[in-house]
Amino acid sequence: MIVKSLKFTALAALFAAGLASTGRAADLPPVPDTSDWKFTAAAYLWGSGLDGTVGVFGLPPANIDLPFRDIIQDLNFAFMGMAEARNGRFMLGVDGTYTNVSSSVKTPLGILADKIDITNKSTMLTGVAGYALYDTDMARLDVIAGGRLWSVNNEFDVKGGVFGGASKSDGATWVDPLVGAKLRVNLAPKVYATGWAMIGGFGVGSDLMWDLMGGAGYEFNKNFSMFAGYRATKVDYSHDGFVYDVVQKGPVVAAVFQF
């Protein structure tokens, strides 16, 4: 998220992949023999701050350190949600976040311009397919693979002064392949712990990206639960004068629906 010093909340990518298989390894724990799909959807709030290095227009990158309490003041709109579909050992999942933040920077003396309005729009869309290596009533471990699409756009609009009315934008859109794992452990009849670990980029889009999340949930009934945890995401991308090397981290609270 870029605000005032180019506050960024990085977000971006949709990649969906499907897997199909009818075999089952003899040494794996048994799972229910069913062809029915089970769905999970969640709306969540990620109270993330931003720390790292950002550069636009080929200018020297600037160090930024923005806590969530500063970012939320300039937030215009945000959406965060995920969905997952399962059939036996196979799963498809998607996670998406979008933010729109803006702020104004006053210029010295106010001759060339009175101020510069800065708007940052960031998207992070992730799609994965997975297979449960281990699946029992107590725990499930999935291996996953997929991709993440990032899109970061910064708009600069000059207000007043000699250059009033001028505007310029800079940003980038790219896709990172990724691999990882997801784990869920049932701790008690209504309490569970869950999390994921993903790594990607590999020089295809960014040089490196990773995503770690973990926390615990409480099931009020078979269709609804609440989750609280912590998430941290890193991405290191640079191309054609645009630099985005940041870590985004903070607590997560989610409402989870199953059907």
C-alpha positions in Angstrom: 0.0 0.0 0.0 1.5 3.4 -0.9 0.3 6.4 1.0 2.3 9.6 1.5 5.7 7.9 1.0 4.1 5.6 -1.6 2.2 3.5 0.9 1.5 0.0 -0.3 -0.6 -2.9 0.7 0.6 -5.5 -1.7 -1.9 -7.6 -3.2 -2.5 -9.6 -6.4 -3.4 -13.0 -8.6 -5.8 -15.6 -9.9 -4.5 -18.9 -11.2 -6.8 -22.0 -11.0 -5.6 -25.5 -11.7 -7.4 -28.8 -11.5 -6.3 -32.3 -10.6 -8.1 -35.5 -11.4 -7.3 -39.0 -10.2 -9.2 -42.1 -9.2 -6.4 -44.1 -7.6 -5.4 -44.3 -3.9 -2.0 -45.4 -2.6 -2.2 -48.5 -0.4 0.0 -47.0 2.3 -2.1 -43.9 2.8 -4.8 -43.6 5.6 -8.3 -44.2 4.2 -10.7 -41.4 3.4 -14.4 -41.5 2.9 -15.5 -42.9 -0.4 -17.5 -40.0 -1.7 -17.9 -38.1 -5.0 -19.6 -35.1 -3.3 -17.9 -31.7 -3.3 -17.5 -29.8 0.0 -17.1 -26.1 0.0 -15.6 -23.5 2.3 -15.8 -19.7 2.0 -14.4 -17.0 4.3 -14.4 -13.3 4.5 -11.5 -11.9 6.5 -9.8 -8.8 7.8 -6.0 -8.8 7.6 -4.6 -5.9 9.7 -1.3 -5.8 8.0 1.4 -3.2 8.1 4.1 -2.8 5.5 7.9 -2.8 5.7 10.4 -2.7 2.9 11.7 -0.8 -0.2 9.6 0.8 -2.9 10.7 2.7 -6.0 8.8 4.2 -9.0 9.7 5.9 -12.3 13.3 4.7 -11.9 14.0 6.9 -8.9 16.1 5.6 -6.0 13.9 3.2 -4.0 12.7 4.5 -0.6 12.5 2.6 2.7 9.0 2.4 4.1 7.7 1.3 7.5 4.0 1.7 7.7 2.0 0.2 10.6 -1.6 -0.8 10.0 -3.0 2.1 12.1 -1.5 4.5 9.6 -2.7 2.6 6.5 -6.3 2.3 7.7 -6.6 6.1 7.9 -6.2 6.4 4.1 -8.2 3.3 3.1 -11.0 3.9 0.5 -12.0 0.3 -0.1 -10.8 -3.2 0.7 -11.9 -6.8 -0.1 -10.4 -9.9 1.4 -11.8 -13.4 0.9 -11.1 -17.0 0.1 -12.9 -20.1 -1.1 -12.0 -23.8 -1.3 -13.6 -26.9 -2.8 -12.8 -30.5 -1.9 -13.6 -33.9 -3.3 -12.0 -36.8 -1.4 -8.3 -36.1 -1.3 -8.4 -33.4 -4.0 -8.9 -29.7 -3.5 -9.1 -26.4 -5.4 -8.6 -23.1 -3.6 -8.5 -19.3 -4.3 -7.6 -16.4 -2.1 -7.9 -12.7 -3.0 -7.3 -9.3 -1.6 -7.9 -5.9 -3.1 -7.2 -2.5 -1.5 -7.6 1.1 -2.7 -5.9 3.8 -0.6 -5.2 7.5 -1.2 -3.6 10.5 0.4 -2.2 13.9 -0.4 1.2 15.4 -0.1 1.7 19.1 0.1 4.5 20.6 -2.1 7.1 23.1 -0.9 6.0 26.7 -1.4 3.0 25.7 -3.5 4.2 27.3 -6.7 4.7 24.4 -9.0 1.7 22.6 -7.4 -0.4 23.0 -4.3 -0.4 19.3 -3.6 -0.1 15.8 -5.2 -2.9 13.3 -4.7 -1.6 9.7 -4.5 -3.8 6.7 -5.1 -2.6 3.1 -4.8 -4.6 0.1 -6.0 -3.3 -3.3 -5.1 -4.5 -6.8 -5.9 -3.2 -10.2 -4.9 -5.1 -13.2 -6.3 -3.9 -16.8 -5.6 -5.2 -20.0 -7.1 -4.0 -23.5 -6.1 -4.7 -27.2 -6.5 -3.8 -29.7 -3.9 -3.8 -33.3 -2.8 -4.1 -34.6 0.8 -1.1 -36.8 1.6 -2.5 -37.4 5.0 -6.2 -37.3 5.9 -7.9 -38.6 9.1 -10.4 -37.4 11.6 -7.6 -35.8 13.6 -5.5 -34.0 10.9 -5.1 -33.3 7.2 -1.9 -32.4 5.3 -2.2 -31.1 1.7 0.6 -30.4 -0.7 -0.4 -27.6 -3.1 0.8 -25.9 -6.3 -0.5 -23.0 -8.3 0.2 -19.3 -8.9 -0.3 -15.8 -7.6 -1.0 -12.7 -9.7 0.1 -9.4 -8.3 -1.0 -6.0 -9.6 0.2 -2.7 -8.1 -0.8 0.6 -9.6 0.1 4.1 -8.4 -1.5 7.2 -9.7 -0.2 10.7 -9.1 -2.5 13.7 -9.7 -1.1 17.3 -9.4 -3.5 19.9 -8.0 -3.0 23.6 -8.4 0.1 25.6 -9.3 2.0 25.6 -12.6 1.6 21.9 -13.2 -2.0 21.6 -11.9 -4.0 19.0 -13.9 -1.0 16.8 -14.7 -1.1 13.1 -13.9 1.2 10.1 -14.1 1.1 6.5 -13.1 3.5 3.7 -12.5 3.2 0.1 -11.4 3.4 -3.5 -12.6 1.4 -6.8 -13.0 3.1 -10.1 -12.8 2.5 -13.8 -12.0 4.5 -16.0 -9.5 4.4 -19.8 -9.6 4.2 -21.3 -6.1 4.3 -24.5 -4.2 3.5 -25.2 -0.5 1.5 -27.1 2.1 -1.6 -26.6 4.2 -2.3 -28.3 7.5 -5.4 -28.6 9.7 -5.4 -30.3 13.1 -8.5 -30.9 15.2 -7.5 -30.1 18.7 -10.9 -30.7 20.4 -14.5 -31.4 19.2 -15.0 -27.7 18.3 -11.5 -26.3 18.2 -9.0 -26.6 15.4 -5.6 -25.2 14.3 -4.8 -24.5 10.7 -2.2 -22.8 8.5 -0.2 -22.7 5.3 3.3 -22.2 4.0 4.0 -21.2 0.4 7.1 -20.2 -1.6 7.4 -19.1 -5.2 8.5 -16.5 -7.7 11.8 -18.3 -8.6 12.7 -15.5 -11.0 9.6 -16.1 -13.2 7.8 -13.1 -11.9 9.4 -11.9 -8.7 12.8 -13.0 -7.5 11.2 -14.5 -4.4 7.8 -14.6 -2.7 6.6 -16.5 0.4 3.5 -16.6 2.4 3.0 -17.9 6.0 -0.2 -18.1 7.9 -1.3 -19.9 11.1 -4.0 -19.7 13.8 -6.9 -21.4 15.5 -10.6 -21.6 15.0 -13.8 -22.4 16.9 -16.7 -24.2 15.2 -20.1 -22.9 16.5 -21.9 -25.5 14.3 -21.2 -27.6 11.2 -21.7 -24.6 8.9 -20.0 -21.7 10.7 -16.7 -21.0 12.6 -14.6 -18.0 13.6 -10.8 -18.0 13.0 -8.0 -15.8 14.4 -4.3 -15.9 13.5 -1.3 -14.2 12.0 -0.2 -13.9 8.4 3.1 -12.6 6.8 3.8 -12.3 3.1 7.1 -11.3 1.3 7.6 -10.4 -2.3 10.8 -9.1 -4.0 10.0 -7.7 -7.5 11.8 -5.2 -9.7 11.4 -4.4 -13.4 11.9 -1.4 -15.7 12.4 1.1 -12.8 9.6 -0.2 -10.6 10.8 -1.8 -7.3 8.5 -3.6 -4.9 10.5 -5.4 -2.2 8.2 -5.6 0.9 7.0 -7.7 3.8 3.3 -7.4 4.7 2.3 -8.8 8.1 -0.3 -8.6 10.7 -3.2 -10.4 12.5 -6.1 -12.1 10.7 -9.7 -12.5 11.8 -12.1 -14.5 9.6 -15.7 -15.7 9.4 -15.7 -19.1 7.9 -18.7 -20.8 6.2 -18.9 -24.5 5.2 -21.5 -26.2 3.1 
